[in-house]
């Protein structure tokens, strides 16, 4: 009887994504979190040396770092 357009109800995810896309700050934060997550996952590849490993070849007898060659 009515010739009005029926508005389909969007799902929670699609509605949230639509609102999220409009927010530049939210999108920027999501990209930053994605990059940090990728860096954390690839940390062993990016920095293969241990965080507590010491390199005595690059230190003086007093423990100060040596300058570059």
PyMOL Python script that loads the backbone (N, CA, C, O; Angstrom):
from pymol import cmd

cmd.read_pdbstr("""\
ATOM      1  N   UNK A   1       0.794  -1.190   0.000  1.00  0.00           N
ATOM      2  CA  UNK A   1       0.000   0.000   0.000  1.00  0.00           C
ATOM      3  C   UNK A   1       0.844   1.265   0.000  1.00  0.00           C
ATOM      4  O   UNK A   1       0.533   2.232  -0.695  1.00  0.00           O
ATOM      5  N   UNK A   2       1.888   1.249   0.766  1.00  0.00           N
ATOM      6  CA  UNK A   2       2.713   2.443   0.838  1.00  0.00           C
ATOM      7  C   UNK A   2       3.825   2.345  -0.187  1.00  0.00           C
ATOM      8  O   UNK A   2       4.458   1.302  -0.347  1.00  0.00           O
ATOM      9  N   UNK A   3       4.046   3.429  -0.864  1.00  0.00           N
ATOM     10  CA  UNK A   3       5.115   3.464  -1.852  1.00  0.00           C
ATOM     11  C   UNK A   3       6.386   4.070  -1.270  1.00  0.00           C
ATOM     12  O   UNK A   3       7.169   4.684  -1.994  1.00  0.00           O
ATOM     13  N   UNK A   4       6.586   3.909  -0.021  1.00  0.00           N
ATOM     14  CA  UNK A   4       7.798   4.445   0.599  1.00  0.00           C
ATOM     15  C   UNK A   4       8.896   3.405   0.518  1.00  0.00           C
ATOM     16  O   UNK A   4       8.647   2.201   0.469  1.00  0.00           O
ATOM     17  N   UNK A   5      10.091   3.899   0.507  1.00  0.00           N
ATOM     18  CA  UNK A   5      11.230   2.986   0.484  1.00  0.00           C
ATOM     19  C   UNK A   5      11.408   2.383   1.868  1.00  0.00           C
ATOM     20  O   UNK A   5      11.412   3.085   2.879  1.00  0.00           O
ATOM     21  N   UNK A   6      11.550   1.116   1.884  1.00  0.00           N
ATOM     22  CA  UNK A   6      11.809   0.484   3.167  1.00  0.00           C
ATOM     23  C   UNK A   6      13.304   0.535   3.435  1.00  0.00           C
ATOM     24  O   UNK A   6      14.129   0.119   2.623  1.00  0.00           O
ATOM     25  N   UNK A   7      13.607   1.056   4.590  1.00  0.00           N
ATOM     26  CA  UNK A   7      15.005   1.184   4.957  1.00  0.00           C
ATOM     27  C   UNK A   7      15.458  -0.127   5.588  1.00  0.00           C
ATOM     28  O   UNK A   7      14.905  -0.581   6.590  1.00  0.00           O
ATOM     29  N   UNK A   8      16.474  -0.719   4.977  1.00  0.00           N
ATOM     30  CA  UNK A   8      16.975  -1.972   5.524  1.00  0.00           C
ATOM     31  C   UNK A   8      17.866  -1.661   6.714  1.00  0.00           C
ATOM     32  O   UNK A   8      18.659  -0.720   6.691  1.00  0.00           O
ATOM     33  N   UNK A   9      17.723  -2.449   7.722  1.00  0.00           N
ATOM     34  CA  UNK A   9      18.518  -2.234   8.915  1.00  0.00           C
ATOM     35  C   UNK A   9      19.899  -2.832   8.689  1.00  0.00           C
ATOM     36  O   UNK A   9      20.047  -4.005   8.348  1.00  0.00           O
ATOM     37  N   UNK A  10      20.891  -1.995   8.889  1.00  0.00           N
ATOM     38  CA  UNK A  10      22.257  -2.457   8.701  1.00  0.00           C
ATOM     39  C   UNK A  10      22.712  -3.200   9.946  1.00  0.00           C
ATOM     40  O   UNK A  10      22.248  -2.939  11.055  1.00  0.00           O
ATOM     41  N   UNK A  11      23.601  -4.101   9.740  1.00  0.00           N
ATOM     42  CA  UNK A  11      24.143  -4.860  10.858  1.00  0.00           C
ATOM     43  C   UNK A  11      25.041  -3.997  11.725  1.00  0.00           C
ATOM     44  O   UNK A  11      25.443  -2.903  11.332  1.00  0.00           O
ATOM     45  N   UNK A  12      25.344  -4.495  12.887  1.00  0.00           N
ATOM     46  CA  UNK A  12      26.169  -3.754  13.834  1.00  0.00           C
ATOM     47  C   UNK A  12      27.547  -3.468  13.260  1.00  0.00           C
ATOM     48  O   UNK A  12      28.056  -2.355  13.395  1.00  0.00           O
ATOM     49  N   UNK A  13      28.156  -4.462  12.621  1.00  0.00           N
ATOM     50  CA  UNK A  13      29.499  -4.270  12.070  1.00  0.00           C
ATOM     51  C   UNK A  13      29.514  -3.239  10.948  1.00  0.00           C
ATOM     52  O   UNK A  13      30.387  -2.372  10.918  1.00  0.00           O
ATOM     53  N   UNK A  14      28.574  -3.323  10.042  1.00  0.00           N
ATOM     54  CA  UNK A  14      28.575  -2.385   8.918  1.00  0.00           C
ATOM     55  C   UNK A  14      28.270  -0.966   9.395  1.00  0.00           C
ATOM     56  O   UNK A  14      28.833  -0.005   8.871  1.00  0.00           O
ATOM     57  N   UNK A  15      27.400  -0.829  10.366  1.00  0.00           N
ATOM     58  CA  UNK A  15      27.096   0.500  10.905  1.00  0.00           C
ATOM     59  C   UNK A  15      28.306   1.077  11.640  1.00  0.00           C
ATOM     60  O   UNK A  15      28.613   2.263  11.515  1.00  0.00           O
ATOM     61  N   UNK A  16      28.980   0.235  12.399  1.00  0.00           N
ATOM     62  CA  UNK A  16      30.183   0.684  13.108  1.00  0.00           C
ATOM     63  C   UNK A  16      31.272   1.075  12.120  1.00  0.00           C
ATOM     64  O   UNK A  16      31.932   2.099  12.297  1.00  0.00           O
ATOM     65  N   UNK A  17      31.463   0.272  11.084  1.00  0.00           N
ATOM     66  CA  UNK A  17      32.484   0.579  10.075  1.00  0.00           C
ATOM     67  C   UNK A  17      32.147   1.875   9.342  1.00  0.00           C
ATOM     68  O   UNK A  17      33.045   2.668   9.057  1.00  0.00           O
ATOM     69  N   UNK A  18      30.888   2.100   9.036  1.00  0.00           N
ATOM     70  CA  UNK A  18      30.483   3.324   8.345  1.00  0.00           C
ATOM     71  C   UNK A  18      30.805   4.550   9.199  1.00  0.00           C
ATOM     72  O   UNK A  18      31.314   5.547   8.687  1.00  0.00           O
ATOM     73  N   UNK A  19      30.514   4.479  10.473  1.00  0.00           N
ATOM     74  CA  UNK A  19      30.815   5.601  11.365  1.00  0.00           C
ATOM     75  C   UNK A  19      32.316   5.773  11.548  1.00  0.00           C
ATOM     76  O   UNK A  19      32.819   6.893  11.630  1.00  0.00           O
ATOM     77  N   UNK A  20      33.020   4.656  11.611  1.00  0.00           N
ATOM     78  CA  UNK A  20      34.460   4.694  11.822  1.00  0.00           C
ATOM     79  C   UNK A  20      35.176   5.322  10.634  1.00  0.00           C
ATOM     80  O   UNK A  20      36.153   6.049  10.815  1.00  0.00           O
ATOM     81  N   UNK A  21      34.698   5.048   9.416  1.00  0.00           N
ATOM     82  CA  UNK A  21      35.318   5.605   8.213  1.00  0.00           C
ATOM     83  C   UNK A  21      35.200   7.119   8.161  1.00  0.00           C
ATOM     84  O   UNK A  21      36.061   7.786   7.587  1.00  0.00           O
ATOM     85  N   UNK A  22      34.154   7.665   8.747  1.00  0.00           N
ATOM     86  CA  UNK A  22      33.954   9.110   8.711  1.00  0.00           C
ATOM     87  C   UNK A  22      34.891   9.848   9.663  1.00  0.00           C
ATOM     88  O   UNK A  22      35.143  11.038   9.477  1.00  0.00           O
ATOM     89  N   UNK A  23      35.403   9.172  10.666  1.00  0.00           N
ATOM     90  CA  UNK A  23      36.249   9.800  11.670  1.00  0.00           C
ATOM     91  C   UNK A  23      37.715   9.712  11.240  1.00  0.00           C
ATOM     92  O   UNK A  23      38.285   8.623  11.187  1.00  0.00           O
ATOM     93  N   UNK A  24      38.311  10.845  10.940  1.00  0.00           N
ATOM     94  CA  UNK A  24      39.717  10.844  10.521  1.00  0.00           C
ATOM     95  C   UNK A  24      40.631  10.439  11.667  1.00  0.00           C
ATOM     96  O   UNK A  24      41.603   9.711  11.467  1.00  0.00           O
ATOM     97  N   UNK A  25      40.319  10.910  12.864  1.00  0.00           N
ATOM     98  CA  UNK A  25      41.137  10.561  14.019  1.00  0.00           C
ATOM     99  C   UNK A  25      41.057   9.062  14.297  1.00  0.00           C
ATOM    100  O   UNK A  25      42.073   8.426  14.577  1.00  0.00           O
ATOM    101  N   UNK A  26      39.882   8.513  14.221  1.00  0.00           N
ATOM    102  CA  UNK A  26      39.717   7.078  14.447  1.00  0.00           C
ATOM    103  C   UNK A  26      40.427   6.249  13.395  1.00  0.00           C
ATOM    104  O   UNK A  26      41.042   5.230  13.709  1.00  0.00           O
ATOM    105  N   UNK A  27      40.344   6.680  12.155  1.00  0.00           N
ATOM    106  CA  UNK A  27      41.012   5.965  11.070  1.00  0.00           C
ATOM    107  C   UNK A  27      42.533   6.058  11.221  1.00  0.00           C
ATOM    108  O   UNK A  27      43.247   5.081  10.992  1.00  0.00           O
ATOM    109  N   UNK A  28      43.019   7.232  11.606  1.00  0.00           N
ATOM    110  CA  UNK A  28      44.455   7.407  11.833  1.00  0.00           C
ATOM    111  C   UNK A  28      44.932   6.514  12.971  1.00  0.00           C
ATOM    112  O   UNK A  28      45.992   5.895  12.875  1.00  0.00           O
ATOM    113  N   UNK A  29      44.158   6.445  14.039  1.00  0.00           N
ATOM    114  CA  UNK A  29      44.522   5.590  15.171  1.00  0.00           C
ATOM    115  C   UNK A  29      44.523   4.120  14.765  1.00  0.00           C
ATOM    116  O   UNK A  29      45.384   3.360  15.209  1.00  0.00           O
ATOM    117  N   UNK A  30      43.584   3.714  13.937  1.00  0.00           N
ATOM    118  CA  UNK A  30      43.525   2.326  13.486  1.00  0.00           C
ATOM    119  C   UNK A  30      44.743   1.981  12.631  1.00  0.00           C
ATOM    120  O   UNK A  30      45.298   0.889  12.750  1.00  0.00           O
ATOM    121  N   UNK A  31      45.151   2.898  11.780  1.00  0.00           N
ATOM    122  CA  UNK A  31      46.332   2.669  10.943  1.00  0.00           C
ATOM    123  C   UNK A  31      47.578   2.579  11.811  1.00  0.00           C
ATOM    124  O   UNK A  31      48.433   1.722  11.585  1.00  0.00           O
ATOM    125  N   UNK A  32      47.685   3.461  12.805  1.00  0.00           N
ATOM    126  CA  UNK A  32      48.829   3.427  13.713  1.00  0.00           C
ATOM    127  C   UNK A  32      48.869   2.106  14.486  1.00  0.00           C
ATOM    128  O   UNK A  32      49.931   1.500  14.626  1.00  0.00           O
ATOM    129  N   UNK A  33      47.728   1.667  14.981  1.00  0.00           N
ATOM    130  CA  UNK A  33      47.676   0.387  15.694  1.00  0.00           C
ATOM    131  C   UNK A  33      48.035  -0.783  14.786  1.00  0.00           C
ATOM    132  O   UNK A  33      48.702  -1.725  15.212  1.00  0.00           O
ATOM    133  N   UNK A  34      47.595  -0.720  13.544  1.00  0.00           N
ATOM    134  CA  UNK A  34      47.926  -1.771  12.590  1.00  0.00           C
ATOM    135  C   UNK A  34      49.436  -1.819  12.332  1.00  0.00           C
ATOM    136  O   UNK A  34      50.027  -2.898  12.305  1.00  0.00           O
ATOM    137  N   UNK A  35      50.056  -0.651  12.144  1.00  0.00           N
ATOM    138  CA  UNK A  35      51.498  -0.598  11.905  1.00  0.00           C
ATOM    139  C   UNK A  35      52.285  -1.089  13.118  1.00  0.00           C
ATOM    140  O   UNK A  35      53.269  -1.814  12.969  1.00  0.00           O
ATOM    141  N   UNK A  36      51.853  -0.695  14.317  1.00  0.00           N
ATOM    142  CA  UNK A  36      52.533  -1.157  15.527  1.00  0.00           C
ATOM    143  C   UNK A  36      52.376  -2.664  15.714  1.00  0.00           C
ATOM    144  O   UNK A  36      53.302  -3.339  16.166  1.00  0.00           O
ATOM    145  N   UNK A  37      51.221  -3.180  15.370  1.00  0.00           N
ATOM    146  CA  UNK A  37      50.999  -4.624  15.474  1.00  0.00           C
ATOM    147  C   UNK A  37      51.886  -5.389  14.498  1.00  0.00           C
ATOM    148  O   UNK A  37      52.454  -6.424  14.845  1.00  0.00           O
ATOM    149  N   UNK A  38      52.000  -4.878  13.290  1.00  0.00           N
ATOM    150  CA  UNK A  38      52.867  -5.516  12.291  1.00  0.00           C
ATOM    151  C   UNK A  38      54.320  -5.472  12.750  1.00  0.00           C
ATOM    152  O   UNK A  38      55.049  -6.453  12.605  1.00  0.00           O
ATOM    153  N   UNK A  39      54.749  -4.323  13.310  1.00  0.00           N
ATOM    154  CA  UNK A  39      56.121  -4.206  13.809  1.00  0.00           C
ATOM    155  C   UNK A  39      56.371  -5.175  14.961  1.00  0.00           C
ATOM    156  O   UNK A  39      57.453  -5.753  15.059  1.00  0.00           O
ATOM    157  N   UNK A  40      55.386  -5.356  15.829  1.00  0.00           N
ATOM    158  CA  UNK A  40      55.541  -6.286  16.951  1.00  0.00           C
ATOM    159  C   UNK A  40      55.622  -7.727  16.465  1.00  0.00           C
ATOM    160  O   UNK A  40      56.397  -8.522  16.998  1.00  0.00           O
ATOM    161  N   UNK A  41      54.834  -8.063  15.465  1.00  0.00           N
ATOM    162  CA  UNK A  41      54.864  -9.424  14.925  1.00  0.00           C
ATOM    163  C   UNK A  41      56.191  -9.688  14.216  1.00  0.00           C
ATOM    164  O   UNK A  41      56.743 -10.785  14.310  1.00  0.00           O
ATOM    165  N   UNK A  42      56.698  -8.686  13.510  1.00  0.00           N
ATOM    166  CA  UNK A  42      57.945  -8.846  12.758  1.00  0.00           C
ATOM    167  C   UNK A  42      59.183  -8.454  13.560  1.00  0.00           C
ATOM    168  O   UNK A  42      60.267  -8.350  12.985  1.00  0.00           O
ATOM    169  N   UNK A  43      59.059  -8.234  14.863  1.00  0.00           N
ATOM    170  CA  UNK A  43      60.179  -7.790  15.691  1.00  0.00           C
ATOM    171  C   UNK A  43      61.388  -8.722  15.614  1.00  0.00           C
ATOM    172  O   UNK A  43      62.512  -8.228  15.517  1.00  0.00           O
ATOM    173  N   UNK A  44      61.215 -10.030  15.654  1.00  0.00           N
ATOM    174  CA  UNK A  44      62.400 -10.895  15.550  1.00  0.00           C
ATOM    175  C   UNK A  44      63.131 -10.749  14.218  1.00  0.00           C
ATOM    176  O   UNK A  44      64.342 -10.963  14.155  1.00  0.00           O
ATOM    177  N   UNK A  45      62.430 -10.394  13.176  1.00  0.00           N
ATOM    178  CA  UNK A  45      63.061 -10.208  11.867  1.00  0.00           C
ATOM    179  C   UNK A  45      63.721  -8.833  11.792  1.00  0.00           C
ATOM    180  O   UNK A  45      64.819  -8.698  11.251  1.00  0.00           O
ATOM    181  N   UNK A  46      63.053  -7.813  12.335  1.00  0.00           N
ATOM    182  CA  UNK A  46      63.571  -6.450  12.274  1.00  0.00           C
ATOM    183  C   UNK A  46      64.783  -6.249  13.178  1.00  0.00           C
ATOM    184  O   UNK A  46      65.713  -5.530  12.813  1.00  0.00           O
ATOM    185  N   UNK A  47      64.783  -6.871  14.344  1.00  0.00           N
ATOM    186  CA  UNK A  47      65.883  -6.749  15.297  1.00  0.00           C
ATOM    187  C   UNK A  47      66.255  -8.147  15.787  1.00  0.00           C
ATOM    188  O   UNK A  47      65.778  -8.577  16.837  1.00  0.00           O
ATOM    189  N   UNK A  48      67.094  -8.858  15.045  1.00  0.00           N
ATOM    190  CA  UNK A  48      67.374 -10.251  15.393  1.00  0.00           C
ATOM    191  C   UNK A  48      68.244 -10.431  16.637  1.00  0.00           C
ATOM    192  O   UNK A  48      68.398 -11.555  17.115  1.00  0.00           O
ATOM    193  N   UNK A  49      68.813  -9.358  17.168  1.00  0.00           N
ATOM    194  CA  UNK A  49      69.677  -9.474  18.333  1.00  0.00           C
ATOM    195  C   UNK A  49      68.862  -9.377  19.610  1.00  0.00           C
ATOM    196  O   UNK A  49      67.832  -8.705  19.650  1.00  0.00           O
ATOM    197  N   UNK A  50      69.323 -10.042  20.638  1.00  0.00           N
ATOM    198  CA  UNK A  50      68.615 -10.045  21.910  1.00  0.00           C
ATOM    199  C   UNK A  50      68.708  -8.696  22.618  1.00  0.00           C
ATOM    200  O   UNK A  50      69.711  -7.997  22.475  1.00  0.00           O
ATOM    201  N   UNK A  51      67.684  -8.321  23.375  1.00  0.00           N
ATOM    202  CA  UNK A  51      67.698  -7.030  24.057  1.00  0.00           C
ATOM    203  C   UNK A  51      68.683  -6.981  25.218  1.00  0.00           C
ATOM    204  O   UNK A  51      69.081  -5.890  25.628  1.00  0.00           O
ATOM    205  N   UNK A  52      69.087  -8.122  25.759  1.00  0.00           N
ATOM    206  CA  UNK A  52      70.022  -8.135  26.880  1.00  0.00           C
ATOM    207  C   UNK A  52      71.422  -8.545  26.462  1.00  0.00           C
ATOM    208  O   UNK A  52      72.312  -8.670  27.303  1.00  0.00           O
ATOM    209  N   UNK A  53      71.619  -8.753  25.186  1.00  0.00           N
ATOM    210  CA  UNK A  53      72.922  -9.169  24.677  1.00  0.00           C
ATOM    211  C   UNK A  53      73.875  -7.977  24.688  1.00  0.00           C
ATOM    212  O   UNK A  53      73.512  -6.880  24.265  1.00  0.00           O
ATOM    213  N   UNK A  54      75.102  -8.201  25.178  1.00  0.00           N
ATOM    214  CA  UNK A  54      76.075  -7.117  25.231  1.00  0.00           C
ATOM    215  C   UNK A  54      77.168  -7.367  24.207  1.00  0.00           C
ATOM    216  O   UNK A  54      77.524  -8.511  23.922  1.00  0.00           O
ATOM    217  N   UNK A  55      77.687  -6.292  23.663  1.00  0.00           N
ATOM    218  CA  UNK A  55      78.722  -6.371  22.638  1.00  0.00           C
ATOM    219  C   UNK A  55      79.990  -5.740  23.198  1.00  0.00           C
ATOM    220  O   UNK A  55      80.183  -4.527  23.120  1.00  0.00           O
ATOM    221  N   UNK A  56      80.843  -6.575  23.759  1.00  0.00           N
ATOM    222  CA  UNK A  56      82.046  -6.060  24.397  1.00  0.00           C
ATOM    223  C   UNK A  56      83.081  -5.608  23.381  1.00  0.00           C
ATOM    224  O   UNK A  56      84.030  -4.914  23.748  1.00  0.00           O
ATOM    225  N   UNK A  57      82.930  -5.980  22.114  1.00  0.00           N
ATOM    226  CA  UNK A  57      83.880  -5.542  21.091  1.00  0.00           C
ATOM    227  C   UNK A  57      83.757  -4.050  20.832  1.00  0.00           C
ATOM    228  O   UNK A  57      84.717  -3.434  20.369  1.00  0.00           O
ATOM    229  N   UNK A  58      82.628  -3.461  21.110  1.00  0.00           N
ATOM    230  CA  UNK A  58      82.414  -2.043  20.839  1.00  0.00           C
ATOM    231  C   UNK A  58      82.566  -1.165  22.060  1.00  0.00           C
ATOM    232  O   UNK A  58      82.117  -0.019  22.053  1.00  0.00           O
ATOM    233  N   UNK A  59      83.210  -1.692  23.143  1.00  0.00           N
ATOM    234  CA  UNK A  59      83.372  -0.921  24.373  1.00  0.00           C
ATOM    235  C   UNK A  59      84.845  -0.767  24.715  1.00  0.00           C
ATOM    236  O   UNK A  59      85.669  -1.626  24.399  1.00  0.00           O
ATOM    237  N   UNK A  60      85.159   0.350  25.371  1.00  0.00           N
ATOM    238  CA  UNK A  60      86.508   0.539  25.894  1.00  0.00           C
ATOM    239  C   UNK A  60      86.639  -0.282  27.175  1.00  0.00           C
ATOM    240  O   UNK A  60      85.676  -0.913  27.610  1.00  0.00           O
ATOM    241  N   UNK A  61      87.824  -0.275  27.778  1.00  0.00           N
ATOM    242  CA  UNK A  61      88.016  -1.014  29.025  1.00  0.00           C
ATOM    243  C   UNK A  61      87.165  -0.447  30.154  1.00  0.00           C
ATOM    244  O   UNK A  61      86.803  -1.164  31.086  1.00  0.00           O
ATOM    245  N   UNK A  62      86.847   0.845  30.067  1.00  0.00           N
ATOM    246  CA  UNK A  62      86.017   1.472  31.095  1.00  0.00           C
ATOM    247  C   UNK A  62      84.523   1.223  30.858  1.00  0.00           C
ATOM    248  O   UNK A  62      83.705   1.504  31.734  1.00  0.00           O
ATOM    249  N   UNK A  63      84.169   0.709  29.704  1.00  0.00           N
ATOM    250  CA  UNK A  63      82.768   0.430  29.399  1.00  0.00           C
ATOM    251  C   UNK A  63      82.101   1.473  28.528  1.00  0.00           C
ATOM    252  O   UNK A  63      80.908   1.363  28.246  1.00  0.00           O
ATOM    253  N   UNK A  64      82.844   2.490  28.093  1.00  0.00           N
ATOM    254  CA  UNK A  64      82.280   3.524  27.220  1.00  0.00           C
ATOM    255  C   UNK A  64      82.236   3.002  25.787  1.00  0.00           C
ATOM    256  O   UNK A  64      83.096   2.213  25.395  1.00  0.00           O
ATOM    257  N   UNK A  65      81.257   3.424  25.007  1.00  0.00           N
ATOM    258  CA  UNK A  65      81.183   2.953  23.614  1.00  0.00           C
ATOM    259  C   UNK A  65      82.307   3.538  22.766  1.00  0.00           C
ATOM    260  O   UNK A  65      82.702   4.690  22.943  1.00  0.00           O
ATOM    261  N   UNK A  66      82.805   2.735  21.854  1.00  0.00           N
ATOM    262  CA  UNK A  66      83.844   3.179  20.930  1.00  0.00           C
ATOM    263  C   UNK A  66      83.224   3.969  19.785  1.00  0.00           C
ATOM    264  O   UNK A  66      82.085   3.704  19.399  1.00  0.00           O
ATOM    265  N   UNK A  67      83.966   4.947  19.231  1.00  0.00           N
ATOM    266  CA  UNK A  67      83.442   5.691  18.077  1.00  0.00           C
ATOM    267  C   UNK A  67      83.462   4.810  16.832  1.00  0.00           C
ATOM    268  O   UNK A  67      84.147   3.787  16.797  1.00  0.00           O
ATOM    269  N   UNK A  68      82.703   5.214  15.804  1.00  0.00           N
ATOM    270  CA  UNK A  68      82.722   4.443  14.551  1.00  0.00           C
ATOM    271  C   UNK A  68      84.100   4.463  13.918  1.00  0.00           C
ATOM    272  O   UNK A  68      84.866   5.407  14.107  1.00  0.00           O
ATOM    273  N   UNK A  69      84.408   3.426  13.174  1.00  0.00           N
ATOM    274  CA  UNK A  69      85.723   3.331  12.515  1.00  0.00           C
ATOM    275  C   UNK A  69      85.874   4.338  11.436  1.00  0.00           C
ATOM    276  O   UNK A  69      86.917   4.393  10.785  1.00  0.00           O
TER     277      UNK A  69
END
""", "prot")
cmd.dss("prot")
cmd.show_as("cartoon", "prot")
cmd.util.cbc("prot")
cmd.orient("prot")
